Amino acid sequence: DRVSITKETITHLKSLPTDTVISLHNHPGSSSFSTADMNVACYLPSVKEMRVIGHDGTKYFLKIGNGQRPEKRILDDAYYRTRNKLEHKYIQELRDLSKRQKAWKELTHEINEKLAKKFGWEYRRE
């Protein structure tokens, strides 16, 4: 439930040319990118694209491209403000244990759509 990258890996990724790395990892709950995922993409210019595959086969793609690479505090603030604005749509499902995972999947997708638009990123779900 968190992103963990060693210092050695970060040093290596920082030494690589811009847009040369595609990051792929799983999200067991099939949710979209977390704020930690997006912070990694923004912090490391070598990351061309991030991909997430959920346990249900859902695939998410994020490219910063020529979009903004906001600092962590700015991105975190935008993420949580967007989440707070949208959460009311999913509040009943988030409270219901049998529906929580699906609601979180949809909420994170909607958050990421809005952040991609705000910062000029390419984002999609398949």
C-alpha positions as CSV (number, residue, x, y, z in Angstrom):
1,D,0.0,0.0,0.0
2,R,2.9,2.4,-0.7
3,V,5.6,3.2,-3.2
4,S,9.1,2.3,-2.2
5,I,12.1,3.0,-4.3
6,T,15.6,2.6,-3.1
7,K,18.1,5.5,-3.1
8,E,20.2,3.6,-5.6
9,T,17.3,3.3,-8.0
10,I,16.4,6.9,-7.7
11,T,20.0,7.9,-8.4
12,H,20.1,5.6,-11.4
13,L,16.7,7.0,-12.7
14,K,17.9,10.6,-12.3
15,S,21.0,9.8,-14.4
16,L,18.9,8.5,-17.4
17,P,17.8,10.7,-20.3
18,T,14.4,12.3,-20.2
19,D,11.5,10.0,-21.3
20,T,13.4,6.7,-21.4
21,V,11.6,4.7,-18.6
22,I,8.2,3.0,-18.5
23,S,7.2,2.2,-14.9
24,L,4.9,-0.8,-14.5
25,H,3.5,-2.0,-11.2
26,N,0.3,-3.6,-9.9
27,H,-2.5,-2.4,-7.7
28,P,-4.2,-5.3,-6.0
29,G,-7.4,-3.3,-5.5
30,S,-7.5,-2.2,-9.2
31,S,-7.5,1.5,-8.3
32,S,-5.8,4.1,-10.4
33,F,-2.6,6.0,-9.7
34,S,-2.0,7.2,-6.1
35,T,-0.5,10.6,-5.3
36,A,2.7,8.8,-4.5
37,D,2.8,7.2,-8.0
38,M,2.2,10.6,-9.6
39,N,4.8,12.2,-7.5
40,V,7.4,9.7,-8.7
41,A,6.5,10.5,-12.4
42,C,6.7,14.2,-11.7
43,Y,10.0,14.0,-9.8
44,L,11.9,11.8,-12.3
45,P,12.0,13.2,-15.8
46,S,13.4,9.9,-17.1
47,V,9.9,8.4,-16.4
48,K,8.2,8.6,-19.8
49,E,5.1,6.7,-18.8
50,M,3.6,5.0,-15.7
51,R,1.4,2.0,-16.1
52,V,-0.7,0.2,-13.4
53,I,-2.4,-3.1,-13.8
54,G,-5.2,-4.1,-11.4
55,H,-5.9,-7.6,-10.2
56,D,-9.1,-7.5,-12.3
57,G,-7.1,-6.7,-15.5
58,T,-7.9,-3.0,-15.5
59,K,-5.0,-1.0,-17.0
60,Y,-4.1,2.6,-16.3
61,F,-1.7,4.7,-18.3
62,L,-0.2,8.1,-17.4
63,K,2.2,10.3,-19.4
64,I,3.5,13.6,-18.1
65,G,4.8,14.5,-21.6
66,N,4.9,18.3,-22.0
67,G,2.6,18.7,-19.1
68,Q,3.5,20.2,-15.7
69,R,5.6,18.5,-13.2
70,P,4.3,20.1,-10.0
71,E,6.2,19.8,-6.7
72,K,5.0,17.2,-4.2
73,R,3.1,19.6,-2.0
74,I,1.3,21.1,-5.0
75,L,0.3,17.8,-6.4
76,D,-0.7,16.4,-3.0
77,D,-2.9,19.4,-2.4
78,A,-4.5,19.2,-5.8
79,Y,-5.1,15.4,-5.3
80,Y,-6.7,15.8,-1.9
81,R,-8.8,18.8,-2.9
82,T,-10.1,16.9,-5.9
83,R,-10.7,13.8,-3.8
84,N,-12.7,15.9,-1.3
85,K,-14.8,17.4,-4.0
86,L,-15.7,14.0,-5.6
87,E,-15.9,11.8,-2.6
88,H,-19.5,12.7,-1.9
89,K,-20.6,10.9,-5.1
90,Y,-19.2,7.6,-3.7
91,I,-19.7,8.0,0.0
92,Q,-22.4,5.4,0.4
93,E,-20.4,2.8,-1.6
94,L,-17.2,3.6,0.3
95,R,-19.0,2.9,3.6
96,D,-20.3,-0.5,2.3
97,L,-17.6,-3.1,2.6
98,S,-19.0,-5.1,-0.3
99,K,-18.8,-2.1,-2.6
100,R,-15.8,-0.2,-1.3
101,Q,-13.2,-1.6,-3.7
102,K,-15.3,-0.8,-6.8
103,A,-16.1,2.7,-5.4
104,W,-12.4,3.4,-4.7
105,K,-11.5,2.2,-8.2
106,E,-14.0,4.7,-9.7
107,L,-13.1,7.5,-7.4
108,T,-9.4,7.3,-8.1
109,H,-10.0,7.1,-11.8
110,E,-12.1,10.3,-11.7
111,I,-9.5,12.0,-9.6
112,N,-6.8,11.1,-12.1
113,E,-8.9,12.3,-15.0
114,K,-9.3,15.7,-13.4
115,L,-5.6,16.0,-12.4
116,A,-4.5,15.0,-15.9
117,K,-6.6,17.7,-17.4
118,K,-5.4,20.3,-14.8
119,F,-1.7,19.5,-15.3
120,G,-1.7,18.7,-19.1
121,W,-1.0,15.0,-18.8
122,E,-2.2,12.1,-20.9
123,Y,-4.2,9.6,-18.9
124,R,-6.5,6.7,-19.8
125,R,-8.0,3.5,-18.4
126,E,-8.5,0.4,-20.4
